[in-house]
Amino acid sequence: MHTAHLSALTAKHSQLDKRIATETQRPLPDHLLIAELKKQKLRVKEEMAR
């Protein structure tokens, strides 16, 4: 796998992590959004594992 591709995935993974954290800290978190972000994060993680 290309190193650039892997670092792009890593960056996307941490970006999703931050968005999930930000959303969870809100007074009224959007649980559907959080669920979607977690799904995306899982897909990125699976892609990184390949």
Predicted model as a PDB file, atoms N, CA, C, CB and O in Angstrom, pLDDT in the B-factor column:
MODEL        1                                                                  
ATOM      1  N   MET A   1       0.848  -1.197   0.000  1.00 54.00           N  
ATOM      2  CA  MET A   1       0.000   0.000   0.000  1.00 54.00           C  
ATOM      3  C   MET A   1       0.886   1.251   0.000  1.00 54.00           C  
ATOM      4  CB  MET A   1      -0.961   0.004   1.236  1.00 54.00           C  
ATOM      5  O   MET A   1       1.968   1.265   0.586  1.00 54.00           O  
ATOM      6  N   HIS A   2       0.404   2.283  -0.663  1.00 82.00           N  
ATOM      7  CA  HIS A   2       1.139   3.550  -0.723  1.00 82.00           C  
ATOM      8  C   HIS A   2       1.149   4.223   0.642  1.00 82.00           C  
ATOM      9  CB  HIS A   2       0.520   4.489  -1.775  1.00 82.00           C  
ATOM     10  O   HIS A   2       0.139   4.239   1.345  1.00 82.00           O  
ATOM     11  N   THR A   3       2.281   4.771   1.002  1.00 90.00           N  
ATOM     12  CA  THR A   3       2.402   5.464   2.280  1.00 90.00           C  
ATOM     13  C   THR A   3       1.517   6.700   2.305  1.00 90.00           C  
ATOM     14  CB  THR A   3       3.859   5.849   2.547  1.00 90.00           C  
ATOM     15  O   THR A   3       0.920   7.017   3.334  1.00 90.00           O  
ATOM     16  N   ALA A   4       1.432   7.399   1.177  1.00 92.00           N  
ATOM     17  CA  ALA A   4       0.595   8.597   1.095  1.00 92.00           C  
ATOM     18  C   ALA A   4      -0.865   8.245   1.335  1.00 92.00           C  
ATOM     19  CB  ALA A   4       0.758   9.282  -0.272  1.00 92.00           C  
ATOM     20  O   ALA A   4      -1.581   8.963   2.032  1.00 92.00           O  
ATOM     21  N   HIS A   5      -1.298   7.134   0.753  1.00 93.00           N  
ATOM     22  CA  HIS A   5      -2.677   6.677   0.928  1.00 93.00           C  
ATOM     23  C   HIS A   5      -2.950   6.359   2.396  1.00 93.00           C  
ATOM     24  CB  HIS A   5      -2.954   5.439   0.051  1.00 93.00           C  
ATOM     25  O   HIS A   5      -3.994   6.716   2.942  1.00 93.00           O  
ATOM     26  N   LEU A   6      -1.989   5.679   3.022  1.00 93.00           N  
ATOM     27  CA  LEU A   6      -2.126   5.307   4.427  1.00 93.00           C  
ATOM     28  C   LEU A   6      -2.167   6.537   5.323  1.00 93.00           C  
ATOM     29  CB  LEU A   6      -0.981   4.392   4.847  1.00 93.00           C  
ATOM     30  O   LEU A   6      -2.976   6.600   6.249  1.00 93.00           O  
ATOM     31  N   SER A   7      -1.308   7.513   5.061  1.00 95.00           N  
ATOM     32  CA  SER A   7      -1.312   8.717   5.896  1.00 95.00           C  
ATOM     33  C   SER A   7      -2.580   9.538   5.676  1.00 95.00           C  
ATOM     34  CB  SER A   7      -0.076   9.575   5.601  1.00 95.00           C  
ATOM     35  O   SER A   7      -3.057  10.202   6.597  1.00 95.00           O  
ATOM     36  N   ALA A   8      -3.133   9.498   4.450  1.00 96.00           N  
ATOM     37  CA  ALA A   8      -4.400  10.172   4.185  1.00 96.00           C  
ATOM     38  C   ALA A   8      -5.524   9.508   4.989  1.00 96.00           C  
ATOM     39  CB  ALA A   8      -4.725  10.146   2.667  1.00 96.00           C  
ATOM     40  O   ALA A   8      -6.382  10.185   5.555  1.00 96.00           O  
ATOM     41  N   LEU A   9      -5.501   8.183   5.027  1.00 96.00           N  
ATOM     42  CA  LEU A   9      -6.505   7.446   5.802  1.00 96.00           C  
ATOM     43  C   LEU A   9      -6.355   7.734   7.299  1.00 96.00           C  
ATOM     44  CB  LEU A   9      -6.383   5.929   5.537  1.00 96.00           C  
ATOM     45  O   LEU A   9      -7.345   7.914   8.008  1.00 96.00           O  
ATOM     46  N   THR A  10      -5.124   7.774   7.759  1.00 96.00           N  
ATOM     47  CA  THR A  10      -4.862   8.065   9.170  1.00 96.00           C  
ATOM     48  C   THR A  10      -5.383   9.446   9.530  1.00 96.00           C  
ATOM     49  CB  THR A  10      -3.356   7.966   9.478  1.00 96.00           C  
ATOM     50  O   THR A  10      -5.993   9.631  10.583  1.00 96.00           O  
ATOM     51  N   ALA A  11      -5.140  10.420   8.651  1.00 97.00           N  
ATOM     52  CA  ALA A  11      -5.617  11.785   8.870  1.00 97.00           C  
ATOM     53  C   ALA A  11      -7.147  11.814   8.914  1.00 97.00           C  
ATOM     54  CB  ALA A  11      -5.091  12.727   7.763  1.00 97.00           C  
ATOM     55  O   ALA A  11      -7.741  12.462   9.775  1.00 97.00           O  
ATOM     56  N   LYS A  12      -7.772  11.104   7.973  1.00 97.00           N  
ATOM     57  CA  LYS A  12      -9.233  11.059   7.927  1.00 97.00           C  
ATOM     58  C   LYS A  12      -9.783  10.407   9.191  1.00 97.00           C  
ATOM     59  CB  LYS A  12      -9.715  10.296   6.677  1.00 97.00           C  
ATOM     60  O   LYS A  12     -10.794  10.851   9.736  1.00 97.00           O  
ATOM     61  N   HIS A  13      -9.119   9.361   9.650  1.00 97.00           N  
ATOM     62  CA  HIS A  13      -9.533   8.642  10.854  1.00 97.00           C  
ATOM     63  C   HIS A  13      -9.510   9.573  12.067  1.00 97.00           C  
ATOM     64  CB  HIS A  13      -8.619   7.423  11.098  1.00 97.00           C  
ATOM     65  O   HIS A  13     -10.470   9.610  12.835  1.00 97.00           O  
ATOM     66  N   SER A  14      -8.423  10.323  12.242  1.00 97.00           N  
ATOM     67  CA  SER A  14      -8.340  11.215  13.399  1.00 97.00           C  
ATOM     68  C   SER A  14      -9.298  12.399  13.266  1.00 97.00           C  
ATOM     69  CB  SER A  14      -6.908  11.722  13.571  1.00 97.00           C  
ATOM     70  O   SER A  14      -9.797  12.916  14.266  1.00 97.00           O  
ATOM     71  N   GLN A  15      -9.554  12.826  12.026  1.00 98.00           N  
ATOM     72  CA  GLN A  15     -10.520  13.899  11.786  1.00 98.00           C  
ATOM     73  C   GLN A  15     -11.923  13.433  12.201  1.00 98.00           C  
ATOM     74  CB  GLN A  15     -10.506  14.330  10.284  1.00 98.00           C  
ATOM     75  O   GLN A  15     -12.660  14.177  12.850  1.00 98.00           O  
ATOM     76  N   LEU A  16     -12.285  12.213  11.830  1.00 98.00           N  
ATOM     77  CA  LEU A  16     -13.581  11.652  12.221  1.00 98.00           C  
ATOM     78  C   LEU A  16     -13.653  11.516  13.739  1.00 98.00           C  
ATOM     79  CB  LEU A  16     -13.812  10.276  11.544  1.00 98.00           C  
ATOM     80  O   LEU A  16     -14.690  11.789  14.343  1.00 98.00           O  
ATOM     81  N   ASP A  17     -12.553  11.097  14.350  1.00 97.00           N  
ATOM     82  CA  ASP A  17     -12.474  10.972  15.799  1.00 97.00           C  
ATOM     83  C   ASP A  17     -12.799  12.302  16.474  1.00 97.00           C  
ATOM     84  CB  ASP A  17     -11.081  10.487  16.220  1.00 97.00           C  
ATOM     85  O   ASP A  17     -13.580  12.352  17.423  1.00 97.00           O  
ATOM     86  N   LYS A  18     -12.190  13.380  15.972  1.00 98.00           N  
ATOM     87  CA  LYS A  18     -12.411  14.712  16.530  1.00 98.00           C  
ATOM     88  C   LYS A  18     -13.867  15.137  16.352  1.00 98.00           C  
ATOM     89  CB  LYS A  18     -11.472  15.735  15.867  1.00 98.00           C  
ATOM     90  O   LYS A  18     -14.466  15.701  17.268  1.00 98.00           O  
ATOM     91  N   ARG A  19     -14.437  14.868  15.172  1.00 98.00           N  
ATOM     92  CA  ARG A  19     -15.837  15.235  14.918  1.00 98.00           C  
ATOM     93  C   ARG A  19     -16.783  14.488  15.849  1.00 98.00           C  
ATOM     94  CB  ARG A  19     -16.208  14.948  13.459  1.00 98.00           C  
ATOM     95  O   ARG A  19     -17.763  15.054  16.334  1.00 98.00           O  
ATOM     96  N   ILE A  20     -16.485  13.207  16.098  1.00 97.00           N  
ATOM     97  CA  ILE A  20     -17.308  12.409  17.011  1.00 97.00           C  
ATOM     98  C   ILE A  20     -17.203  12.997  18.423  1.00 97.00           C  
ATOM     99  CB  ILE A  20     -16.863  10.904  17.000  1.00 97.00           C  
ATOM    100  O   ILE A  20     -18.212  13.172  19.107  1.00 97.00           O  
ATOM    101  N   ALA A  21     -15.986  13.297  18.847  1.00 98.00           N  
ATOM    102  CA  ALA A  21     -15.763  13.866  20.177  1.00 98.00           C  
ATOM    103  C   ALA A  21     -16.494  15.202  20.330  1.00 98.00           C  
ATOM    104  CB  ALA A  21     -14.257  14.053  20.434  1.00 98.00           C  
ATOM    105  O   ALA A  21     -17.147  15.441  21.345  1.00 98.00           O  
ATOM    106  N   THR A  22     -16.383  16.067  19.325  1.00 97.00           N  
ATOM    107  CA  THR A  22     -17.041  17.368  19.349  1.00 97.00           C  
ATOM    108  C   THR A  22     -18.550  17.207  19.450  1.00 97.00           C  
ATOM    109  CB  THR A  22     -16.678  18.177  18.101  1.00 97.00           C  
ATOM    110  O   THR A  22     -19.198  17.873  20.258  1.00 97.00           O  
ATOM    111  N   GLU A  23     -19.101  16.333  18.640  1.00 97.00           N  
ATOM    112  CA  GLU A  23     -20.546  16.108  18.621  1.00 97.00           C  
ATOM    113  C   GLU A  23     -21.027  15.528  19.954  1.00 97.00           C  
ATOM    114  CB  GLU A  23     -20.925  15.165  17.464  1.00 97.00           C  
ATOM    115  O   GLU A  23     -22.098  15.894  20.437  1.00 97.00           O  
ATOM    116  N   THR A  24     -20.253  14.641  20.540  1.00 97.00           N  
ATOM    117  CA  THR A  24     -20.648  14.016  21.812  1.00 97.00           C  
ATOM    118  C   THR A  24     -20.647  15.026  22.957  1.00 97.00           C  
ATOM    119  CB  THR A  24     -19.706  12.850  22.147  1.00 97.00           C  
ATOM    120  O   THR A  24     -21.410  14.884  23.912  1.00 97.00           O  
ATOM    121  N   GLN A  25     -19.786  16.054  22.862  1.00 97.00           N  
ATOM    122  CA  GLN A  25     -19.685  17.064  23.922  1.00 97.00           C  
ATOM    123  C   GLN A  25     -20.818  18.083  23.883  1.00 97.00           C  
ATOM    124  CB  GLN A  25     -18.362  17.784  23.817  1.00 97.00           C  
ATOM    125  O   GLN A  25     -21.048  18.802  24.856  1.00 97.00           O  
ATOM    126  N   ARG A  26     -21.521  18.143  22.764  1.00 96.00           N  
ATOM    127  CA  ARG A  26     -22.598  19.127  22.638  1.00 96.00           C  
ATOM    128  C   ARG A  26     -23.733  18.831  23.611  1.00 96.00           C  
ATOM    129  CB  ARG A  26     -23.133  19.151  21.203  1.00 96.00           C  
ATOM    130  O   ARG A  26     -23.933  17.683  24.008  1.00 96.00           O  
ATOM    131  N   PRO A  27     -24.484  19.880  23.999  1.00 96.00           N  
ATOM    132  CA  PRO A  27     -25.618  19.667  24.913  1.00 96.00           C  
ATOM    133  C   PRO A  27     -26.672  18.702  24.338  1.00 96.00           C  
ATOM    134  CB  PRO A  27     -26.279  21.009  25.236  1.00 96.00           C  
ATOM    135  O   PRO A  27     -27.229  17.875  25.059  1.00 96.00           O  
ATOM    136  N   LEU A  28     -26.929  18.823  23.045  1.00 96.00           N  
ATOM    137  CA  LEU A  28     -27.887  17.924  22.393  1.00 96.00           C  
ATOM    138  C   LEU A  28     -27.205  17.238  21.219  1.00 96.00           C  
ATOM    139  CB  LEU A  28     -29.155  18.698  21.918  1.00 96.00           C  
ATOM    140  O   LEU A  28     -27.368  17.658  20.073  1.00 96.00           O  
ATOM    141  N   PRO A  29     -26.441  16.183  21.498  1.00 96.00           N  
ATOM    142  CA  PRO A  29     -25.707  15.508  20.414  1.00 96.00           C  
ATOM    143  C   PRO A  29     -26.644  14.829  19.422  1.00 96.00           C  
ATOM    144  CB  PRO A  29     -24.745  14.475  20.995  1.00 96.00           C  
ATOM    145  O   PRO A  29     -27.683  14.286  19.798  1.00 96.00           O  
ATOM    146  N   ASP A  30     -26.261  14.868  18.162  1.00 97.00           N  
ATOM    147  CA  ASP A  30     -27.026  14.234  17.092  1.00 97.00           C  
ATOM    148  C   ASP A  30     -26.571  12.774  16.997  1.00 97.00           C  
ATOM    149  CB  ASP A  30     -26.831  14.990  15.717  1.00 97.00           C  
ATOM    150  O   ASP A  30     -25.534  12.469  16.407  1.00 97.00           O  
ATOM    151  N   HIS A  31     -27.364  11.884  17.588  1.00 97.00           N  
ATOM    152  CA  HIS A  31     -26.967  10.470  17.659  1.00 97.00           C  
ATOM    153  C   HIS A  31     -26.900   9.795  16.299  1.00 97.00           C  
ATOM    154  CB  HIS A  31     -27.927   9.715  18.535  1.00 97.00           C  
ATOM    155  O   HIS A  31     -26.097   8.883  16.099  1.00 97.00           O  
ATOM    156  N   LEU A  32     -27.727  10.230  15.369  1.00 98.00           N  
ATOM    157  CA  LEU A  32     -27.667   9.679  14.007  1.00 98.00           C  
ATOM    158  C   LEU A  32     -26.357  10.078  13.332  1.00 98.00           C  
ATOM    159  CB  LEU A  32     -28.874  10.166  13.164  1.00 98.00           C  
ATOM    160  O   LEU A  32     -25.722   9.265  12.659  1.00 98.00           O  
ATOM    161  N   LEU A  33     -25.964  11.326  13.517  1.00 97.00           N  
ATOM    162  CA  LEU A  33     -24.701  11.807  12.956  1.00 97.00           C  
ATOM    163  C   LEU A  33     -23.530  11.044  13.576  1.00 97.00           C  
ATOM    164  CB  LEU A  33     -24.542  13.332  13.192  1.00 97.00           C  
ATOM    165  O   LEU A  33     -22.620  10.614  12.867  1.00 97.00           O  
ATOM    166  N   ILE A  34     -23.557  10.879  14.890  1.00 97.00           N  
ATOM    167  CA  ILE A  34     -22.492  10.155  15.581  1.00 97.00           C  
ATOM    168  C   ILE A  34     -22.389   8.730  15.051  1.00 97.00           C  
ATOM    169  CB  ILE A  34     -22.742  10.144  17.101  1.00 97.00           C  
ATOM    170  O   ILE A  34     -21.290   8.236  14.799  1.00 97.00           O  
ATOM    171  N   ALA A  35     -23.532   8.070  14.882  1.00 98.00           N  
ATOM    172  CA  ALA A  35     -23.553   6.699  14.363  1.00 98.00           C  
ATOM    173  C   ALA A  35     -22.947   6.649  12.963  1.00 98.00           C  
ATOM    174  CB  ALA A  35     -24.995   6.148  14.341  1.00 98.00           C  
ATOM    175  O   ALA A  35     -22.169   5.747  12.653  1.00 98.00           O  
ATOM    176  N   GLU A  36     -23.301   7.611  12.121  1.00 98.00           N  
ATOM    177  CA  GLU A  36     -22.776   7.673  10.748  1.00 98.00           C  
ATOM    178  C   GLU A  36     -21.268   7.910  10.755  1.00 98.00           C  
ATOM    179  CB  GLU A  36     -23.485   8.789   9.945  1.00 98.00           C  
ATOM    180  O   GLU A  36     -20.532   7.274  10.000  1.00 98.00           O  
ATOM    181  N   LEU A  37     -20.814   8.822  11.603  1.00 98.00           N  
ATOM    182  CA  LEU A  37     -19.382   9.104  11.700  1.00 98.00           C  
ATOM    183  C   LEU A  37     -18.619   7.869  12.171  1.00 98.00           C  
ATOM    184  CB  LEU A  37     -19.128  10.282  12.657  1.00 98.00           C  
ATOM    185  O   LEU A  37     -17.531   7.582  11.673  1.00 98.00           O  
ATOM    186  N   LYS A  38     -19.194   7.136  13.135  1.00 98.00           N  
ATOM    187  CA  LYS A  38     -18.535   5.923  13.632  1.00 98.00           C  
ATOM    188  C   LYS A  38     -18.452   4.860  12.541  1.00 98.00           C  
ATOM    189  CB  LYS A  38     -19.285   5.367  14.854  1.00 98.00           C  
ATOM    190  O   LYS A  38     -17.463   4.132  12.456  1.00 98.00           O  
ATOM    191  N   LYS A  39     -19.498   4.770  11.699  1.00 98.00           N  
ATOM    192  CA  LYS A  39     -19.474   3.820  10.573  1.00 98.00           C  
ATOM    193  C   LYS A  39     -18.358   4.189   9.603  1.00 98.00           C  
ATOM    194  CB  LYS A  39     -20.843   3.799   9.835  1.00 98.00           C  
ATOM    195  O   LYS A  39     -17.603   3.330   9.149  1.00 98.00           O  
ATOM    196  N   GLN A  40     -18.266   5.488   9.290  1.00 98.00           N  
ATOM    197  CA  GLN A  40     -17.215   5.955   8.382  1.00 98.00           C  
ATOM    198  C   GLN A  40     -15.842   5.656   8.954  1.00 98.00           C  
ATOM    199  CB  GLN A  40     -17.358   7.458   8.114  1.00 98.00           C  
ATOM    200  O   GLN A  40     -14.938   5.223   8.240  1.00 98.00           O  
ATOM    201  N   LYS A  41     -15.694   5.895  10.267  1.00 97.00           N  
ATOM    202  CA  LYS A  41     -14.419   5.659  10.927  1.00 97.00           C  
ATOM    203  C   LYS A  41     -14.038   4.183  10.849  1.00 97.00           C  
ATOM    204  CB  LYS A  41     -14.479   6.118  12.388  1.00 97.00           C  
ATOM    205  O   LYS A  41     -12.877   3.842  10.627  1.00 97.00           O  
ATOM    206  N   LEU A  42     -15.027   3.318  11.033  1.00 97.00           N  
ATOM    207  CA  LEU A  42     -14.785   1.878  10.954  1.00 97.00           C  
ATOM    208  C   LEU A  42     -14.341   1.482   9.546  1.00 97.00           C  
ATOM    209  CB  LEU A  42     -16.050   1.097  11.353  1.00 97.00           C  
ATOM    210  O   LEU A  42     -13.424   0.676   9.386  1.00 97.00           O  
ATOM    211  N   ARG A  43     -14.995   2.052   8.519  1.00 97.00           N  
ATOM    212  CA  ARG A  43     -14.615   1.767   7.128  1.00 97.00           C  
ATOM    213  C   ARG A  43     -13.176   2.187   6.875  1.00 97.00           C  
ATOM    214  CB  ARG A  43     -15.561   2.489   6.141  1.00 97.00           C  
ATOM    215  O   ARG A  43     -12.418   1.455   6.239  1.00 97.00           O  
ATOM    216  N   VAL A  44     -12.794   3.359   7.366  1.00 97.00           N  
ATOM    217  CA  VAL A  44     -11.429   3.861   7.194  1.00 97.00           C  
ATOM    218  C   VAL A  44     -10.451   2.920   7.902  1.00 97.00           C  
ATOM    219  CB  VAL A  44     -11.296   5.316   7.748  1.00 97.00           C  
ATOM    220  O   VAL A  44      -9.390   2.599   7.368  1.00 97.00           O  
ATOM    221  N   LYS A  45     -10.821   2.481   9.114  1.00 95.00           N  
ATOM    222  CA  LYS A  45      -9.960   1.585   9.871  1.00 95.00           C  
ATOM    223  C   LYS A  45      -9.777   0.258   9.142  1.00 95.00           C  
ATOM    224  CB  LYS A  45     -10.537   1.347  11.267  1.00 95.00           C  
ATOM    225  O   LYS A  45      -8.671  -0.282   9.102  1.00 95.00           O  
ATOM    226  N   GLU A  46     -10.857  -0.271   8.565  1.00 96.00           N  
ATOM    227  CA  GLU A  46     -10.774  -1.516   7.810  1.00 96.00           C  
ATOM    228  C   GLU A  46      -9.889  -1.340   6.576  1.00 96.00           C  
ATOM    229  CB  GLU A  46     -12.178  -1.990   7.398  1.00 96.00           C  
ATOM    230  O   GLU A  46      -9.112  -2.229   6.230  1.00 96.00           O  
ATOM    231  N   GLU A  47     -10.012  -0.203   5.925  1.00 94.00           N  
ATOM    232  CA  GLU A  47      -9.192   0.102   4.745  1.00 94.00           C  
ATOM    233  C   GLU A  47      -7.712   0.174   5.147  1.00 94.00           C  
ATOM    234  CB  GLU A  47      -9.647   1.445   4.087  1.00 94.00           C  
ATOM    235  O   GLU A  47      -6.840  -0.286   4.409  1.00 94.00           O  
ATOM    236  N   MET A  48      -7.441   0.748   6.308  1.00 92.00           N  
ATOM    237  CA  MET A  48      -6.062   0.845   6.792  1.00 92.00           C  
ATOM    238  C   MET A  48      -5.495  -0.538   7.115  1.00 92.00           C  
ATOM    239  CB  MET A  48      -5.993   1.747   8.036  1.00 92.00           C  
ATOM    240  O   MET A  48      -4.302  -0.781   6.936  1.00 92.00           O  
ATOM    241  N   ALA A  49      -6.343  -1.431   7.584  1.00 92.00           N  
ATOM    242  CA  ALA A  49      -5.890  -2.778   7.964  1.00 92.00           C  
ATOM    243  C   ALA A  49      -5.489  -3.615   6.757  1.00 92.00           C  
ATOM    244  CB  ALA A  49      -6.982  -3.498   8.738  1.00 92.00           C  
ATOM    245  O   ALA A  49      -4.705  -4.555   6.886  1.00 92.00           O  
ATOM    246  N   ARG A  50      -6.028  -3.275   5.573  1.00 87.00           N  
ATOM    247  CA  ARG A  50      -5.711  -4.048   4.380  1.00 87.00           C  
ATOM    248  C   ARG A  50      -4.290  -3.847   3.902  1.00 87.00           C  
ATOM    249  CB  ARG A  50      -6.655  -3.695   3.282  1.00 87.00           C  
ATOM    250  O   ARG A  50      -3.885  -4.439   2.902  1.00 87.00           O  
TER     251      ARG A  50                                                      
ENDMDL                                                                          
END                                                                             
